[in-house]
Amino acid sequence: MSVAPAPAEVTELWTGSIFSSTYRVGVCFSAAGAVRGVVYLRLRNGEVDVYHIDGSVKDNVVKARHSSGHTFKGRLVAADRVEGVIHLKNGLRLNVEGRRIQGAPLTGDDCAPPAAD
């Protein structure tokens, strides 16, 4: 008996800023509700921190985590907007709001965002 391939993932690009840093997040959503992606956080000095995330989505609520212990819980609030809270492992909470681009082309097999324009 053969198994049908899983439906393709839906891709999105999220962009925004936190304090003096900017972020680009490539996100892939599976039909089963799994979320995976890559966060590029560009610091004020130009360096880029990279975080691979995984999690879940249900009823437009996204929960994701990084292996370091940082977590994100947010909502897909509009076709072009996402908002939520990042909980850092040191206890700091950061409210974020970002722009969503649905169907964005991502790079590689890890759902990484494309390079900044």
TAFENPE-V533007 format. One record per residue. RES is the residue in one letter. OMEGA is omega as a letter, one per 30 degrees, with the letter a starting at -180 (NA if undefined). BURIAL is + if it has 16 or more other ideal C-beta (glycine too) atoms within 10 Angstrom, else -. D_LAST is the distance of its C-alpha to the last C-alpha in whole Angstrom. Layout:
res=RES omega=OMEGA burial=BURIAL d_last=D_LAST
res=RES omega=OMEGA burial=BURIAL d_last=D_LAST
//
This chain:
res=M omega=l burial=- d_last=47
res=S omega=a burial=- d_last=43
res=V omega=l burial=- d_last=40
res=A omega=l burial=- d_last=38
res=P omega=l burial=- d_last=34
res=A omega=l burial=- d_last=32
res=P omega=l burial=- d_last=30
res=A omega=l burial=- d_last=26
res=E omega=l burial=+ d_last=24
res=V omega=a burial=- d_last=22
res=T omega=l burial=+ d_last=18
res=E omega=l burial=+ d_last=16
res=L omega=l burial=+ d_last=13
res=W omega=l burial=+ d_last=14
res=T omega=l burial=+ d_last=12
res=G omega=a burial=+ d_last=14
res=S omega=l burial=- d_last=15
res=I omega=a burial=- d_last=19
res=F omega=a burial=- d_last=20
res=S omega=l burial=- d_last=18
res=S omega=l burial=- d_last=16
res=T omega=l burial=+ d_last=13
res=Y omega=l burial=+ d_last=13
res=R omega=a burial=+ d_last=11
res=V omega=l burial=+ d_last=14
res=G omega=a burial=+ d_last=15
res=V omega=l burial=+ d_last=18
res=C omega=l burial=+ d_last=21
res=F omega=l burial=+ d_last=24
res=S omega=l burial=- d_last=27
res=A omega=l burial=- d_last=30
res=A omega=l burial=- d_last=32
res=G omega=l burial=- d_last=30
res=A omega=l burial=- d_last=28
res=V omega=l burial=+ d_last=25
res=R omega=l burial=+ d_last=23
res=G omega=a burial=+ d_last=19
res=V omega=l burial=+ d_last=17
res=V omega=l burial=+ d_last=16
res=Y omega=l burial=+ d_last=14
res=L omega=a burial=- d_last=15
res=R omega=a burial=+ d_last=13
res=L omega=a burial=- d_last=16
res=R omega=a burial=- d_last=17
res=N omega=l burial=- d_last=18
res=G omega=l burial=- d_last=15
res=E omega=a burial=- d_last=16
res=V omega=l burial=- d_last=15
res=D omega=a burial=- d_last=18
res=V omega=l burial=- d_last=18
res=Y omega=l burial=+ d_last=20
res=H omega=a burial=- d_last=21
res=I omega=l burial=+ d_last=23
res=D omega=a burial=- d_last=26
res=G omega=a burial=+ d_last=28
res=S omega=l burial=- d_last=29
res=V omega=l burial=+ d_last=28
res=K omega=l burial=- d_last=31
res=D omega=l burial=- d_last=32
res=N omega=l burial=- d_last=28
res=V omega=a burial=- d_last=29
res=V omega=l burial=+ d_last=26
res=K omega=a burial=- d_last=28
res=A omega=a burial=+ d_last=26
res=R omega=l burial=+ d_last=27
res=H omega=a burial=+ d_last=26
res=S omega=l burial=- d_last=28
res=S omega=a burial=- d_last=29
res=G omega=l burial=- d_last=30
res=H omega=l burial=+ d_last=27
res=T omega=l burial=+ d_last=27
res=F omega=l burial=+ d_last=26
res=K omega=a burial=- d_last=27
res=G omega=a burial=+ d_last=26
res=R omega=l burial=- d_last=26
res=L omega=a burial=+ d_last=24
res=V omega=l burial=- d_last=25
res=A omega=a burial=- d_last=24
res=A omega=a burial=- d_last=22
res=D omega=a burial=- d_last=19
res=R omega=l burial=- d_last=20
res=V omega=l burial=+ d_last=21
res=E omega=a burial=- d_last=23
res=G omega=a burial=+ d_last=25
res=V omega=l burial=- d_last=26
res=I omega=l burial=+ d_last=25
res=H omega=l burial=+ d_last=29
res=L omega=a burial=- d_last=28
res=K omega=l burial=- d_last=31
res=N omega=l burial=- d_last=33
res=G omega=l burial=- d_last=33
res=L omega=l burial=- d_last=30
res=R omega=l burial=- d_last=29
res=L omega=l burial=- d_last=26
res=N omega=a burial=- d_last=25
res=V omega=l burial=+ d_last=22
res=E omega=a burial=- d_last=20
res=G omega=l burial=+ d_last=17
res=R omega=l burial=- d_last=15
res=R omega=l burial=+ d_last=16
res=I omega=a burial=- d_last=14
res=Q omega=l burial=- d_last=17
res=G omega=a burial=- d_last=17
res=A omega=l burial=+ d_last=14
res=P omega=l burial=- d_last=14
res=L omega=a burial=+ d_last=14
res=T omega=l burial=- d_last=14
res=G omega=a burial=- d_last=18
res=D omega=a burial=- d_last=21
res=D omega=l burial=- d_last=20
res=C omega=l burial=+ d_last=18
res=A omega=l burial=+ d_last=15
res=P omega=l burial=+ d_last=11
res=P omega=l burial=- d_last=9
res=A omega=l burial=- d_last=6
res=A omega=l burial=- d_last=4
res=D omega=NA burial=- d_last=0
//
